[in-house]
Amino acid sequence: MSVRPSPDSLLVLAVLALAFTVRMPAETVPRAGSDGPLLAVSVKAQVMTGDRDAAGGRLAMWAEANGGYFTYRSLDSLVLRIPDRALAGLRDAMTEFGDELLAYHPAASDLSVELRDVEAAIAARSEALDRILEYLSDSGVSATLAFERELRSLNEEIERFVGRRRTIVNDAAYARVEIALSAPQRSVAERVRSSFAWINTVDLYRFVDEVYGGSR
């Protein structure tokens, strides 16, 4: 003879299952290093090249060959994420694949405080979850429903903080490199007066500059 569980026990089991899913994300996120500051490095650069498409493709391939990847690429720019160890060769790569390195501006920000705040928030909500589980076995149906709502709220908060933690760890592991690709500027020949007087009344140089210069 089979015994059917009561609705109350099914509700408790459902809440316990929800509690398990809440606890999992915080435990599966890799721990960040604790030695020294946690720095997020960024670089903004501008490269002049006669073939922007080829230069962008080669820079993207260089990033992948050095353990990184690209998150955006167009004819005018690209965004790379590369490990810190690859930063030493970044200047040489941009010089090699472009005609001239016009700008190179590195920067860094310390994420240590934000990471500690995020981990403290995850820990506090995990403690709150433990307290709820302690009272769950002795609660009635109405209290269990209240605990379920609280668990769902904790789940949303923990997932948000865990997602932010992953972003912080990734920003510390991979430098963000924004590269603007610019083409060489065309120049108009020096104005020379014609021996035909009527030609000198027509601003041919301005016409050429507007037609061909505006198409750049």
SERO-4910 file (N, C-alpha, C, O; in steps of 0.05 Angstrom, whole numbers):
BEGIN
 pado doro    nc1    nc2    nc3   cac1   cac2   cac3    cc1    cc2    cc3    oc1    oc2    oc3
  Met    A     17    -24      0      0      0      0     18     25      0     34     29     18
  Ser    A     14     41    -20     31     65    -22     19     88     -5     -5     90     -3
  Val    A     38    104      6     30    126     22     34    152      6     56    158     -3
  Arg    A     13    167      3     15    191    -13     23    214      6     12    217     28
  Pro    A     43    230     -3     52    252     14     30    273     16     15    277     -2
  Ser    A     29    286     39     10    307     43     18    332     28     41    335     21
  Pro    A     -1    350     22      5    375      9     26    392     24     42    405     12
  Asp    A     24    390     50     43    406     66     72    395     62     91    411     59
  Ser    A     75    369     62    102    358     58    112    363     30    136    368     26
  Leu    A     95    362     11    103    369    -17    112    398    -19    132    404    -33
  Leu    A     99    416     -5    106    444     -5    134    447      8    150    463     -2
  Val    A    138    433     30    165    435     43    187    425     25    208    437     23
  Leu    A    182    403     11    201    392     -8    207    411    -30    230    414    -39
  Ala    A    186    425    -40    190    444    -62    207    467    -53    224    477    -68
  Val    A    202    477    -28    218    499    -18    247    491    -13    265    506    -19
  Leu    A    251    466     -4    278    456      0    293    454    -27    317    461    -28
  Ala    A    279    445    -48    291    444    -74    299    472    -84    320    476    -96
  Leu    A    282    491    -79    288    519    -86    312    529    -71    329    543    -82
  Ala    A    314    522    -45    337    530    -29    362    519    -41    383    532    -40
  Phe    A    362    494    -51    386    482    -62    395    497    -87    419    501    -91
  Thr    A    376    505   -104    383    520   -128    394    547   -121    410    558   -136
  Val    A    385    559    -99    395    585    -91    424    583    -82    440    601    -88
  Arg    A    431    561    -68    458    558    -58    479    552    -79    502    558    -75
  Met    A    471    539   -101    490    529   -120    507    551   -133    531    547   -134
  Pro    A    496    574   -144    512    592   -158    535    603   -143    557    606   -154
  Ala    A    532    610   -117    553    622   -101    575    602    -97    598    611    -92
  Glu    A    570    576    -97    591    556    -92    606    548   -116    628    537   -114
  Thr    A    595    553   -140    608    543   -165    624    565   -179    638    559   -198
  Val    A    623    590   -169    639    611   -182    668    608   -173    673    606   -148
  Pro    A    688    608   -191    716    606   -183    724    629   -165    715    651   -168
  Arg    A    741    622   -146    751    643   -128    773    660   -141    789    649   -157
  Ala    A    772    686   -136    793    704   -147    817    704   -129    816    696   -106
  Gly    A    840    712   -141    865    713   -126    863    734   -105    850    755   -108
  Ser    A    877    730    -82    876    748    -59    902    763    -55    904    779    -36
  Asp    A    922    757    -71    948    770    -67    949    796    -83    948    796   -107
  Gly    A    951    819    -68    954    845    -81    927    854    -92    907    841    -89
  Pro    A    928    878   -104    903    890   -115    893    874   -140    908    861   -154
  Leu    A    867    875   -144    855    862   -167    850    884   -187    831    899   -185
  Leu    A    867    885   -208    867    907   -227    853    899   -253    856    877   -263
  Ala    A    837    917   -263    825    915   -290    840    934   -308    838    959   -304
  Val    A    854    924   -327    870    940   -346    855    945   -371    841    928   -382
  Ser    A    857    970   -381    844    977   -407    864    993   -423    881   1007   -413
  Val    A    860    992   -449    877   1007   -468    860   1018   -490    843   1004   -501
  Lys    A    863   1044   -496    851   1056   -519    872   1064   -538    891   1079   -531
  Ala    A    870   1055   -563    892   1060   -583    879   1068   -610    856   1063   -615
  Gln    A    896   1080   -626    888   1087   -653    910   1079   -672    933   1086   -669
  Val    A    902   1064   -693    922   1054   -712    914   1064   -740    891   1062   -748
  Met    A    933   1075   -754    928   1083   -782    938   1061   -800    960   1051   -797
  Thr    A    921   1054   -819    928   1032   -838    914   1036   -864    891   1046   -865
  Gly    A    927   1029   -886    915   1030   -912    894   1009   -917    878   1012   -935
  Asp    A    895    987   -902    876    966   -905    864    959   -877    875    942   -863
  Arg    A    843    973   -870    831    970   -843    820    942   -838    822    932   -816
  Asp    A    808    931   -858    796    904   -855    817    883   -849    814    867   -831
  Ala    A    839    884   -865    861    865   -861    874    869   -834    880    850   -820
  Ala    A    879    894   -826    892    900   -801    874    891   -777    884    879   -758
  Gly    A    848    896   -779    830    887   -758    829    856   -755    829    846   -733
  Gly    A    829    843   -778    829    814   -778    855    802   -766    854    783   -751
  Arg    A    877    814   -772    903    804   -762    905    809   -732    915    793   -717
  Leu    A    895    832   -723    895    838   -694    877    819   -679    884    810   -657
  Ala    A    854    812   -690    836    793   -678    849    765   -676    847    752   -656
  Met    A    863    757   -697    876    731   -697    899    732   -677    905    712   -664
  Trp    A    913    754   -675    935    756   -655    924    753   -627    937    739   -611
  Ala    A    901    765   -621    889    763   -595    883    734   -589    888    724   -567
  Glu    A    871    720   -608    863    692   -603    888    674   -600    888    655   -584
  Ala    A    909    680   -615    934    665   -613    947    669   -585    963    652   -577
  Asn    A    941    691   -572    953    696   -546    934    691   -523    937    703   -501
  Gly    A    913    675   -528    895    667   -507    872    686   -502    858    683   -482
  Gly    A    867    705   -520    845    724   -517    824    720   -538    822    698   -550
  Tyr    A    808    740   -542    786    739   -561    777    768   -567    785    786   -554
  Phe    A    760    770   -588    749    797   -594    719    797   -589    705    777   -594
  Thr    A    708    819   -579    680    822   -573    665    839   -593    641    838   -594
  Tyr    A    680    854   -609    668    872   -629    688    877   -650    712    880   -645
  Arg    A    678    877   -675    696    884   -698    681    896   -720    660    886   -728
  Ser    A    690    919   -730    679    932   -754    702    943   -770    725    940   -763
  Leu    A    696    957   -792    716    968   -808    731    991   -794    755    995   -799
  Asp    A    718   1004   -776    729   1028   -762    742   1021   -735    759   1036   -726
  Ser    A    735    999   -723    745    994   -696    742    964   -689    727    950   -702
  Leu    A    755    956   -667    750    930   -656    757    931   -626    772    948   -617
  Val    A    745    912   -611    750    910   -582    760    883   -577    748    862   -584
  Leu    A    784    882   -564    796    856   -557    796    852   -527    796    872   -511
  Arg    A    795    827   -518    800    820   -490    824    801   -491    823    780   -502
  Ile    A    846    809   -478    870    794   -478    880    790   -449    876    807   -432
  Pro    A    894    767   -444    906    763   -417    927    785   -412    939    796   -430
  Asp    A    931    790   -386    951    811   -379    979    804   -390    994    822   -397
  Arg    A    985    779   -392   1012    771   -402   1016    779   -431   1039    781   -440
  Ala    A    994    783   -446    996    790   -475   1000    820   -479   1005    829   -501
  Leu    A    997    836   -458    999    865   -461   1026    874   -470   1029    894   -483
  Ala    A   1047    859   -462   1074    867   -469   1078    867   -499   1095    883   -509
  Gly    A   1064    851   -514   1067    850   -543   1046    865   -558   1046    864   -583
  Leu    A   1029    879   -544   1006    893   -558   1016    916   -576   1007    918   -599
  Arg    A   1034    932   -566   1044    954   -582   1057    944   -608   1052    954   -630
  Asp    A   1074    924   -605   1088    913   -628   1068    901   -648   1072    904   -673
  Ala    A   1047    889   -638   1027    877   -657   1013    899   -673   1009    896   -697
  Met    A   1005    921   -659    991    942   -673   1009    956   -693   1000    964   -714
  Thr    A   1035    959   -686   1054    971   -704   1059    953   -728   1063    962   -751
  Glu    A   1060    927   -723   1065    907   -745   1042    906   -764   1047    904   -789
  Phe    A   1018    905   -754    994    901   -772    983    927   -783    965    926   -800
  Gly    A    992    950   -773    983    976   -783   1006    991   -795   1029    982   -793
  Asp    A   1000   1014   -806   1022   1031   -817   1034   1049   -796   1058   1054   -797
  Glu    A   1018   1058   -777   1028   1076   -756   1010   1075   -732    986   1074   -734
  Leu    A   1023   1074   -708   1008   1075   -683   1005   1104   -675   1025   1117   -667
  Leu    A    981   1115   -677    976   1143   -672    972   1150   -643    979   1171   -634
  Ala    A    960   1131   -628    954   1136   -600    954   1110   -584    947   1089   -595
  Tyr    A    963   1112   -559    963   1088   -542    960   1098   -513    979   1109   -502
  His    A    936   1093   -501    930   1104   -474    922   1081   -456    899   1072   -457
  Pro    A    940   1070   -439    933   1050   -420    921   1062   -395    927   1084   -388
  Ala    A    905   1046   -381    894   1054   -355    888   1029   -339    887   1007   -349
  Ala    A    885   1033   -313    879   1011   -295    861   1020   -272    864   1043   -263
  Ser    A    843   1003   -263    826   1009   -240    827    985   -221    828    962   -229
  Asp    A    826    991   -195    827    970   -174    799    961   -168    782    976   -160
  Leu    A    795    935   -172    768    923   -167    767    908   -140    746    896   -134
  Ser    A    788    910   -124    789    895    -99    766    902    -80    753    883    -69
  Val    A    760    927    -77    739    936    -58    712    926    -68    696    916    -52
  Glu    A    706    929    -94    681    920   -104    677    890   -102    656    881    -96
  Leu    A    699    875   -107    698    846   -104    692    838    -75    675    820    -71
  Arg    A    704    851    -56    699    845    -28    670    851    -21    657    836     -6
  Asp    A    659    874    -31    632    881    -26    612    860    -38    593    853    -25
  Val    A    618    851    -62    601    831    -75    601    805    -60    581    793    -56
  Glu    A    625    796    -52    627    771    -38    614    773    -10    602    753     -1
  Ala    A    616    796      3    603    800     28    572    799     25    558    788     42
  Ala    A    562    810      3    533    809     -3    524    780     -7    503    772      3
  Ile    A    540    764    -22    533    736    -26    533    721      0    515    705      5
  Ala    A    554    726     17    556    712     42    532    719     61    521    701     74
  Ala    A    525    744     62    502    753     79    476    739     71    461    731     88
  Arg    A    472    738     45    447    725     35    448    695     39    427    682     43
  Ser    A    471    683     38    474    654     44    468    649     73    455    629     80
  Glu    A    476    667     91    470    664    119    440    666    124    429    652    140
  Ala    A    428    685    110    399    689    113    385    663    104    365    655    115
  Leu    A    395    651     83    383    626     73    385    604     94    367    589     98
  Asp    A    409    602    107    412    582    128    392    586    151    381    566    161
  Arg    A    388    611    158    369    616    180    340    608    172    325    597    188
  Ile    A    333    613    147    307    605    138    304    575    139    283    564    147
  Leu    A    324    560    131    323    531    131    321    520    159    309    499    163
  Glu    A    332    534    179    330    525    206    302    525    216    293    507    231
  Tyr    A    287    545    208    259    548    217    239    533    200    216    530    207
  Leu    A    248    524    177    230    513    157    216    488    167    192    484    163
  Ser    A    231    470    181    220    444    189    198    447    210    181    429    212
  Asp    A    198    469    225    178    473    246    155    492    237    138    499    254
  Ser    A    156    500    213    136    520    204    111    507    193    112    484    184
  Gly    A     89    522    194     64    512    182     63    520    152     82    531    141
  Val    A     40    515    140     37    520    112     39    550    105     53    557     86
  Ser    A     27    567    121     28    595    116     56    606    118     65    622    102
  Ala    A     71    597    139     98    606    142    116    595    120    134    609    111
  Thr    A    110    570    111    126    559     89    123    575     63    142    578     48
  Leu    A     98    584     58     94    601     35    109    627     37    120    637     17
  Ala    A    110    638     60    126    662     64    156    657     60    169    674     48
  Phe    A    165    634     69    193    627     65    199    623     35    221    630     26
  Glu    A    180    612     21    184    608     -8    187    635    -22    205    637    -39
  Arg    A    171    654    -15    174    681    -27    201    693    -20    214    705    -37
  Glu    A    210    689      5    236    700     13    259    686     -2    278    699     -9
  Leu    A    256    660     -6    277    645    -20    279    654    -49    301    656    -60
  Arg    A    256    659    -61    257    668    -89    271    696    -91    286    701   -109
  Ser    A    265    713    -71    278    739    -71    308    736    -67    324    750    -80
  Leu    A    316    718    -48    344    713    -44    357    702    -69    380    709    -76
  Asn    A    343    685    -83    354    673   -108    360    695   -128    381    694   -141
  Glu    A    342    713   -132    346    735   -152    370    752   -144    386    760   -161
  Glu    A    372    758   -118    394    775   -109    421    761   -111    440    773   -120
  Ile    A    422    736   -103    447    721   -105    456    718   -134    479    721   -140
  Glu    A    437    712   -152    444    709   -180    455    735   -191    474    735   -207
  Arg    A    443    758   -183    453    783   -192    482    789   -183    499    798   -198
  Phe    A    487    783   -157    514    788   -146    534    768   -158    557    775   -162
  Val    A    526    743   -162    544    723   -174    551    731   -202    574    728   -210
  Gly    A    531    742   -217    537    751   -244    557    774   -244    575    776   -261
  Arg    A    553    793   -225    572    815   -223    600    805   -215    620    815   -225
  Arg    A    601    785   -198    627    774   -190    641    761   -214    665    765   -217
  Arg    A    627    747   -231    639    735   -254    651    757   -273    672    754   -284
  Thr    A    636    779   -275    645    801   -292    671    813   -280    690    819   -295
  Ile    A    672    817   -254    696    828   -241    720    810   -246    742    820   -253
  Val    A    716    784   -241    738    765   -244    748    765   -274    772    763   -279
  Asn    A    729    766   -292    736    766   -321    751    792   -328    770    791   -344
  Asp    A    742    815   -318    755    840   -323    783    841   -312    801    853   -324
  Ala    A    788    827   -290    815    826   -279    833    806   -294    857    810   -295
  Ala    A    821    786   -306    836    766   -321    842    774   -349    863    766   -360
  Tyr    A    825    791   -362    828    798   -390    827    829   -392    807    841   -386
  Ala    A    849    840   -402    849    869   -407    830    876   -431    827    860   -449
  Arg    A    818    899   -429    800    908   -451    815    928   -468    826    948   -459
  Val    A    817    922   -494    832    938   -513    813    948   -535    802    932   -550
  Glu    A    810    974   -536    793    987   -557    812   1000   -577    828   1017   -571
  Ile    A    810    991   -602    827   1001   -624    811   1014   -645    793   1002   -657
  Ala    A    817   1040   -650    805   1054   -673    823   1051   -697    847   1056   -696
  Leu    A    811   1044   -720    826   1040   -744    820   1063   -763    797   1067   -771
  Ser    A    840   1078   -770    836   1102   -788    852   1098   -813    874   1087   -813
  Ala    A    841   1108   -835    855   1107   -861    871   1133   -865    864   1154   -854
  Pro    A    893   1131   -881    908   1155   -887    891   1176   -901    875   1169   -918
  Gln    A    896   1201   -895    881   1223   -907    892   1229   -935    916   1232   -938
  Arg    A    873   1232   -954    882   1241   -981    886   1271   -981    872   1286   -967
  Ser    A    906   1280   -996    912   1309   -998    907   1319  -1026    912   1304  -1046
  Val    A    897   1344  -1028    892   1356  -1054    918   1371  -1063    931   1384  -1047
  Ala    A    924   1368  -1089    948   1381  -1099    947   1411  -1095    926   1423  -1094
  Glu    A    971   1423  -1093    973   1452  -1089    960   1466  -1113    963   1458  -1136
  Arg    A    945   1488  -1106    931   1503  -1127    951   1516  -1147    970   1529  -1139
  Val    A    947   1511  -1173    964   1523  -1194    945   1537  -1213    925   1526  -1223
  Arg    A    952   1562  -1219    936   1578  -1237    939   1569  -1266    961   1562  -1275
  Ser    A    917   1569  -1281    917   1560  -1308    923   1584  -1327    918   1607  -1319
  Ser    A    933   1578  -1351    937   1599  -1370    911   1608  -1383    910   1629  -1397
  Phe    A    889   1592  -1378    863   1600  -1388    848   1615  -1365    843   1604  -1344
  Ala    A    843   1641  -1370    831   1658  -1349    805   1647  -1338    800   1649  -1314
  Trp    A    788   1636  -1356    761   1628  -1347    763   1604  -1327    746   1601  -1310
  Ile    A    783   1587  -1330    787   1564  -1312    793   1573  -1284    785   1561  -1264
  Asn    A    808   1596  -1283    816   1606  -1256    791   1616  -1241    793   1620  -1216
  Thr    A    769   1621  -1254    745   1630  -1240    729   1607  -1228    710   1612  -1213
  Val    A    736   1582  -1236    722   1559  -1225    739   1546  -1203    763   1540  -1208
  Asp    A    727   1542  -1180    742   1530  -1158    742   1499  -1160    728   1485  -1146
  Leu    A    759   1490  -1179    760   1461  -1184    771   1446  -1159    764   1423  -1154
  Tyr    A    790   1458  -1145    802   1445  -1122    782   1440  -1100    781   1419  -1087
  Arg    A    765   1460  -1095    743   1456  -1075    724   1434  -1084    715   1418  -1068
  Phe    A    718   1434  -1110    700   1413  -1121    711   1385  -1117    697   1367  -1108
  Val    A    737   1382  -1123    750   1356  -1120    751   1348  -1090    746   1325  -1084
  Asp    A    757   1367  -1073    759   1361  -1045    732   1353  -1033    730   1335  -1016
  Glu    A    710   1366  -1042    683   1359  -1032    674   1332  -1042    662   1317  -1027
  Val    A    680   1326  -1067    671   1300  -1079    687   1277  -1067    676   1257  -1058
  Tyr    A    714   1279  -1069    731   1257  -1061    737   1257  -1031    739   1236  -1019
  Gly    A    740   1281  -1020    745   1283   -992    721   1275   -975    724   1262   -955
  Gly    A    697   1283   -985    673   1276   -970    666   1247   -971    650   1237   -955
  Ser    A    677   1232   -990    671   1203   -992    688   1186   -974    685   1162   -973
  Arg    A    707   1199   -959    724   1183   -942    708   1174   -918    719   1160   -900
***
